Amino acid sequence: MGHEEQLSPEQIDPKISALRGALKRTWCDFCATSSIHGLKYTRDKDTNRVVHLMWKLISVVMFICAIVMTHTFYADYRSSPTRMNVENDHTPVSKLYFPPITICPEVLFNMDKSKAYIESLKLPQGVRASDVLEHLHIFSGFMLDDARFSATEIELMESVLLQNNLSMVQFVEQLRWDCHEILHRCRYHGDIMNCTRLFQLSKTFFGHCCSFNLRQDGLNFTAQAAAGGLDNGLSLILRYKDENYDALKSYSLGFKLLIQETDAFPSAHADCKFLGLNTESFATLRVVETFCSDAVKALPIAQRNCIFRHEFELRYFPNYVYPNCELNCRVNNMDRLCGCHTYFFEFNRTKDRVCTFRDIPCLVDNFPDIITRKKKTQCPCPLTCEHFDYDVQISNFELMLNMPVVDPFYTGIEKNDAIIHIFLNSQVYRRVRVDLLSNMVTLVSNLGSAFSLFVGMSMLSLVEIIYYFTVILRKNYIQECHARQKLQSWHKRPNFAWPPHKNNIQQKSVFYISGRN
């Protein structure tokens, strides 16, 4: 190793401290014997200082490159530690629930039922039932901002509630559609059955609708299993059972079809399709499931950049999915800006006030802030780690009333019916697994490859560094201290001299001290 057991005084530099001298000797020994490339040339005695300086610069540059690449590897590991792999393209769809289906009428209320109910109410003086019916379009102010309503219209509708001591929820309950009023016939897995066995009245961002296989507060989740093919799908004949269903002058004539995750609140975040009247439509679904490995589940949220449903609580919705978080943000904004939330978000989970007609101007004026168009009103909504995605492709055809068919499902269809067939287009579906892109072993391997590429370092080199700057440094420091003590005592040592004897006569001894420079 080139380490002398003892240092001679000539090897000591008294101008520097013992520790600095030990560090210098340790560094020289390390450069001479280290496996790190280039260091030995920085102390080569056969070359001059220019060569030493050049090799020092080269070594520094290589170390900087290795550190930069190491930082890049580590940053990638921290920012994107996961990857997605297709685990199986042939998972049977029988393991799935049939995707939730929601049918919403384009017209908010059944006008025949609304007319009969309003005529039974005690109306303010000078107000007729027809006046109230003509102003039902004011309900769009709870959902959109494309219309402004006068104070006269608002007070007219508000007076109806006050006159009859009605809440907004009670009033809407008497006007809304029931499922049997828009669902004429249903067929599921090839069997024609009563639609009320499949569909239940649900709350959505578009008002009251009818949903199948949806998990929502107040609904009985049916947990219907999926099966592939048209024969195992869901077929519906939709018909407005109301002679005056377009009295509110809706933008379009037909129905909305919403398809979303089982726990998601039906809204514009769902895959939304329009079903026109006098049409027959075929909606094919392709399902992709995303799930996480155990290694990803063990990561902290900051590294996997997503959450599981139990890790994030919402105020207005029991289950966390991304669309629910966005809607929860909207309801929070409503409550913050207007002090209430709209009737279709009422699930009795909070004591917040339900908006009335007098709150419509506030809702309309603050609509951009409520729906988070502005960044300052947006909420942190992390993505869910595990979820289902539905790819919906729909084809529309004109309804052929006179076509001869033997299928009893088509018996008695009418001109303004809308027929929809919803089915999975395959007996299998895709499962995508989220795995670790690199674990700690891979990270260490990448770091080692970076240092090996630029400076030839390995784990053994790290052991060498620790060894030299602990064991060898201590040994050199002790040698430095011992050598300096010897040098100091050598400068202070007295010199003795005996005079010559004459005639063998005993003489007294004398001594003198002479210093050596």
Secondary structure, DSSP 4 states (H G I P E B T S, - for coil): ----SS--GGG--TTS-HHHHHHHHHHHHHHHH-SSTTGGGGG-TTS-HHHHHHHHHHHHHHHHHHHHHHHHHHHHHHH--EEEEEEEEEEEGGGSBPPPEEEEESSSB-HHHHHHHHHTS-PPTT--HHHHHHTGGGGGGGT--S----HHHHHHHHHHHHHTT--HHHHHHHHBPPGGGTEEEEEETTEEE-GGGTEEEEEETTEEEEEES---TTS----PBP-BSGGGSEEEEE----TTTTTT--SSSEEEEEE--TTSPPSTTSEEEEEETTEEEEEEEEEEEEEE-HHHHTS-HHHHT-B-GGG---SS-SS--HHHHHHHHHHHHHHHHHS-B-GGG--SSS-PPBP-GGGHHHHHHTHHHHTT-SGGG----PPBSSEEEEEEEEEEEE--TT-----GGGTT--TT-EEEEEEES-SEEEEEEEEES--HHHHHHHHHHHHHHHH---HHHHHHHHHIIIIIHHHHHHHHHHHHHHHHHHHH--EEE-PPPSTT-----EEE-----
